């Protein structure tokens, strides 16, 4: 959830900042935040009280180093998260330019406020639904909501449509990433949870990078609005891959 909130609040603050200050100064602020993050990392500690809960390594079993870097059981969730962040790359990178394109300027940042509120509200009950009914009942409507939000955003001509699009996309963002991550962690034994989390983070970064490049190239051809409409197809792909792939992964989950 913290990753989702950061990805939402970052563009909101940046768009508001850039309307009053230079882009160069924004880069210095970003550098300062990175330095602060580095400083905080020196004060993080492992909880030594839980040492007895750590799984003991099995004797006489040597695994190659890549076994700690990759686990095929969480490949499907990783692909879904990566596709999700390809769509998010479009909102993160091009929303300011899109605001100018439709004539609302810096007010386009309210999209992220609507998205953030929707994310927080949906998280109030989505975790409980996941625990009780599983991921299927959440991911399917979330992908549909995300596709609808991107299509509506692409055809937006005013702030009301932008805000509604933000709510719909926020529902998808607030469900897909946390729920897919929670689902991924159920597919591996405790000693592989760190591997699963690291794979998810790597695929998130890949999705943001690939989405920024691909959607940026597309925006130069069709404009920002139609780029959002076309990026809705990624949500459809998420839905299709999930519907077919989760059936196979389910057997692995039960076996684990």
Backbone torsions as a table, in degrees:
resi	resn	phi	psi	omega
1	UNK	NA	-36.5	-179.7
2	UNK	-63.8	-36.8	176.6
3	UNK	-62.8	-42.9	180.0
4	UNK	-64.3	-43.6	-179.6
5	UNK	-64.9	-42.3	178.9
6	UNK	-63.2	-40.7	179.7
7	UNK	-67.8	-26.5	178.6
8	UNK	-82.9	-45.9	-175.5
9	UNK	-73.8	-29.5	-179.5
10	UNK	-57.2	-55.5	178.6
11	UNK	-62.9	-35.9	178.7
12	UNK	-59.0	-50.0	-180.0
13	UNK	-66.2	-40.7	-177.2
14	UNK	-64.1	-43.6	-179.7
15	UNK	-64.5	-42.0	177.9
16	UNK	-65.0	-38.2	-178.5
17	UNK	-68.5	-43.2	-172.9
18	UNK	-69.6	-18.6	177.8
19	UNK	-75.1	-16.5	-178.2
20	UNK	-117.6	-22.3	-175.7
21	UNK	-130.6	171.8	-175.8
22	UNK	-79.7	160.4	177.5
23	UNK	-66.7	-35.8	179.2
24	UNK	-60.5	-42.4	179.5
25	UNK	-67.0	-30.9	176.4
26	UNK	-63.6	-37.6	177.9
27	UNK	-65.6	-36.4	177.5
28	UNK	-67.9	-38.3	176.0
29	UNK	-62.6	-42.7	178.9
30	UNK	-62.5	-42.1	177.5
31	UNK	-61.9	-39.6	177.7
32	UNK	-63.2	-39.8	178.0
33	UNK	-65.6	-38.2	177.6
34	UNK	-65.8	-40.1	177.6
35	UNK	-65.1	-38.9	177.6
36	UNK	-64.7	-39.2	176.7
37	UNK	-62.4	-43.3	178.2
38	UNK	-61.2	-42.1	179.2
39	UNK	-62.5	-43.8	-179.8
40	UNK	-64.1	-30.4	-177.1
41	UNK	-64.2	-24.5	-180.0
42	UNK	-73.4	-14.2	-177.2
43	UNK	-105.1	4.4	176.5
44	UNK	-80.4	140.0	-177.1
45	UNK	-132.7	150.7	173.9
46	UNK	-83.1	138.0	-179.7
47	UNK	-71.8	102.9	-176.6
48	UNK	-72.2	-13.2	-178.4
49	UNK	-73.6	-14.7	-176.3
50	UNK	-103.9	22.0	-177.8
51	UNK	-62.6	-33.9	-178.1
52	UNK	-70.5	-16.3	-178.9
53	UNK	-87.4	-11.0	-178.9
54	UNK	-69.3	135.7	179.0
55	UNK	-66.1	137.7	-179.8
56	UNK	-80.2	135.3	179.3
57	UNK	-63.6	140.6	-179.3
58	UNK	-76.3	139.3	-178.6
59	UNK	-79.1	152.5	175.9
60	UNK	59.9	31.0	177.6
61	UNK	-135.0	105.6	-179.1
62	UNK	-104.8	127.4	178.8
63	UNK	-111.7	144.4	176.6
64	UNK	-65.0	158.5	-173.9
65	UNK	-61.4	-32.4	-177.3
66	UNK	-70.1	-14.2	176.5
67	UNK	-66.0	-22.9	177.9
68	UNK	-91.9	-4.2	179.9
69	UNK	-106.3	-23.5	-173.2
70	UNK	-143.9	138.1	174.8
71	UNK	-139.2	115.9	-173.6
72	UNK	-64.0	-17.9	-179.1
73	UNK	-66.7	-23.4	-179.5
74	UNK	-108.1	14.0	-179.0
75	UNK	-64.6	-42.9	179.8
76	UNK	-61.4	-51.0	176.2
77	UNK	-57.3	-36.7	179.5
78	UNK	-64.2	-41.4	178.4
79	UNK	-64.1	-41.7	179.6
80	UNK	-63.3	-44.3	179.3
81	UNK	-64.4	-40.0	179.7
82	UNK	-62.6	-45.1	177.4
83	UNK	-62.9	-39.0	178.5
84	UNK	-60.9	-42.7	-178.8
85	UNK	-76.6	-16.5	171.0
86	UNK	-65.7	-40.0	176.4
87	UNK	-69.0	-37.1	-179.7
88	UNK	-66.3	-32.0	177.9
89	UNK	-57.9	-35.1	179.1
90	UNK	-66.1	-41.5	179.6
91	UNK	-73.5	-36.1	-178.2
92	UNK	-68.9	-41.5	-170.5
93	UNK	-91.9	-31.9	-168.3
94	UNK	-116.2	5.2	-175.3
95	UNK	-65.6	-38.2	178.7
96	UNK	-61.6	-45.5	178.4
97	UNK	-66.4	-35.1	178.6
98	UNK	-66.0	-36.7	177.2
99	UNK	-60.0	-39.4	176.5
100	UNK	-69.0	-35.1	-178.1
101	UNK	-64.3	-37.5	-178.0
102	UNK	-99.7	3.5	172.4
103	UNK	82.6	21.2	178.1
104	UNK	-106.7	-8.0	175.3
105	UNK	60.7	-137.9	-177.3
106	UNK	-67.7	-15.3	178.1
107	UNK	-63.8	-14.8	178.6
108	UNK	-60.9	-20.6	-179.8
109	UNK	-63.4	-19.3	177.1
110	UNK	-64.3	-17.7	173.7
111	UNK	-56.0	-42.4	-177.5
112	UNK	-72.3	-29.0	175.3
113	UNK	-66.8	-45.8	177.5
114	UNK	-62.2	-41.2	179.2
115	UNK	-63.8	-44.7	-179.2
116	UNK	-63.5	-42.5	178.7
117	UNK	-62.4	-44.4	179.5
118	UNK	-62.4	-40.0	179.7
119	UNK	-61.2	-47.2	-177.8
120	UNK	-65.6	-43.2	-178.4
121	UNK	-64.8	-42.3	-177.6
122	UNK	-69.1	-28.3	179.6
123	UNK	-71.3	-17.5	-179.4
124	UNK	-62.1	-38.1	-176.0
125	UNK	-116.7	-14.8	-175.9
126	UNK	-66.2	-35.3	178.4
127	UNK	-63.0	-41.9	179.1
128	UNK	-66.9	-39.0	178.2
129	UNK	-63.8	-40.9	178.1
130	UNK	-61.1	-44.9	-179.2
131	UNK	-63.6	-32.7	-174.8
132	UNK	-92.3	-40.1	-172.6
133	UNK	-116.6	-10.5	-179.3
134	UNK	96.2	-177.7	-172.8
135	UNK	-84.4	-25.2	-173.7
136	UNK	-60.7	-40.6	-176.5
137	UNK	-69.3	-14.3	-178.8
138	UNK	-103.7	-44.6	-172.6
139	UNK	-68.0	-38.6	-178.1
140	UNK	-62.0	-54.8	178.2
141	UNK	-66.2	-28.9	178.8
142	UNK	-65.5	-43.4	178.5
143	UNK	-63.5	-39.2	177.7
144	UNK	-65.0	-42.9	178.6
145	UNK	-62.7	-41.1	179.1
146	UNK	-63.7	-42.7	178.7
147	UNK	-63.7	-42.8	179.0
148	UNK	-63.2	-41.0	-180.0
149	UNK	-63.9	-42.1	-179.7
150	UNK	-68.4	-39.8	178.0
151	UNK	-64.4	-45.2	178.7
152	UNK	-62.8	-39.8	178.4
153	UNK	-62.4	-42.1	-178.7
154	UNK	-63.5	-30.2	-179.5
155	UNK	-99.7	9.0	-177.3
156	UNK	-66.4	139.7	175.7
157	UNK	-122.7	-2.5	-179.3
158	UNK	-158.8	176.1	-172.8
159	UNK	-69.4	-30.1	-179.6
160	UNK	-62.7	-46.1	178.3
161	UNK	-64.8	-37.5	178.8
162	UNK	-63.7	-42.6	-178.9
163	UNK	-66.3	-42.9	178.1
164	UNK	-63.1	-40.6	177.3
165	UNK	-62.1	-39.3	177.9
166	UNK	-62.5	-39.3	178.5
167	UNK	-65.2	-47.2	-179.0
168	UNK	-63.5	-43.1	179.6
169	UNK	-70.6	-33.4	177.7
170	UNK	-64.4	-36.2	176.1
171	UNK	-60.8	-45.5	179.1
172	UNK	-63.9	-45.7	-177.9
173	UNK	-64.5	-39.7	-178.1
174	UNK	-73.9	-13.6	-179.0
175	UNK	-105.7	-50.4	-168.5
176	UNK	-61.5	-52.2	-176.8
177	UNK	-64.8	-55.7	-178.4
178	UNK	-62.1	-41.2	-176.5
179	UNK	-71.0	-41.6	177.8
180	UNK	-64.1	-38.8	178.4
181	UNK	-65.7	-43.6	177.6
182	UNK	-62.7	-39.3	178.3
183	UNK	-64.3	-42.3	-179.3
184	UNK	-60.2	-37.7	-177.2
185	UNK	-71.7	-17.8	175.3
186	UNK	-82.5	-9.0	-176.3
187	UNK	-91.7	-7.0	-176.8
188	UNK	-127.4	155.1	175.6
189	UNK	-70.1	164.9	-175.8
190	UNK	-53.2	-38.8	-176.6
191	UNK	-71.3	-9.5	179.3
192	UNK	-107.9	7.4	-178.8
193	UNK	-66.1	-35.9	177.3
194	UNK	-64.7	-39.1	177.1
195	UNK	-62.5	-43.4	179.6
196	UNK	-62.7	-45.1	179.7
197	UNK	-63.5	-42.2	-179.4
198	UNK	-66.0	-38.3	176.7
199	UNK	-62.8	-42.3	178.9
200	UNK	-61.2	-43.3	-179.7
201	UNK	-65.4	-38.8	178.0
202	UNK	-64.4	-43.2	179.7
203	UNK	-69.4	-30.2	174.3
204	UNK	-62.8	-47.5	178.8
205	UNK	-62.0	-40.8	178.1
206	UNK	-62.7	-42.7	179.5
207	UNK	-62.1	-42.6	178.1
208	UNK	-63.8	-42.9	-178.7
209	UNK	-67.8	-49.6	-178.6
210	UNK	-64.9	-39.9	178.5
211	UNK	-64.8	-40.7	179.8
212	UNK	-62.5	-44.4	-178.5
213	UNK	-70.9	-50.3	-176.1
214	UNK	-65.6	-48.2	-179.1
215	UNK	-71.0	-30.2	175.7
216	UNK	-64.7	-41.8	176.5
217	UNK	-64.2	-42.2	179.9
218	UNK	-64.8	-39.5	-179.7
219	UNK	-62.5	-33.2	177.6
220	UNK	-66.5	-18.3	-178.0
221	UNK	-98.9	-46.8	-171.4
222	UNK	-111.7	-6.2	-177.2
223	UNK	93.2	163.7	-174.7
224	UNK	-70.7	-38.7	-178.6
225	UNK	-60.2	-51.1	-179.4
226	UNK	-68.5	-25.8	175.8
227	UNK	-61.8	-41.4	177.6
228	UNK	-66.3	-37.3	178.4
229	UNK	-63.8	-45.3	179.6
230	UNK	-67.3	-34.0	-179.5
231	UNK	-68.5	-16.7	174.8
232	UNK	-61.5	-24.3	178.4
233	UNK	-63.5	-26.7	176.9
234	UNK	-65.2	-35.9	176.2
235	UNK	-66.5	-37.4	176.5
236	UNK	-64.9	-40.9	177.4
237	UNK	-62.8	-40.6	176.2
238	UNK	-57.0	-45.4	-178.4
239	UNK	-63.7	-45.3	-177.4
240	UNK	-65.7	-47.5	-179.8
241	UNK	-61.6	-41.0	-179.5
242	UNK	-65.2	-45.1	-177.0
243	UNK	-61.6	-39.2	-179.1
244	UNK	-86.4	-38.0	-175.4
245	UNK	-78.7	-32.8	-175.9
246	UNK	-67.3	-23.6	178.0
247	UNK	-66.2	-38.2	179.2
248	UNK	-75.3	-38.4	-178.6
249	UNK	-68.8	-28.9	-178.0
250	UNK	-60.1	-38.8	179.4
251	UNK	-64.9	-37.0	177.4
252	UNK	-66.4	-38.6	-179.3
253	UNK	-62.3	-43.2	-179.5
254	UNK	-67.0	-40.9	-179.3
255	UNK	-65.9	-32.3	-179.2
256	UNK	-73.3	NA	NA
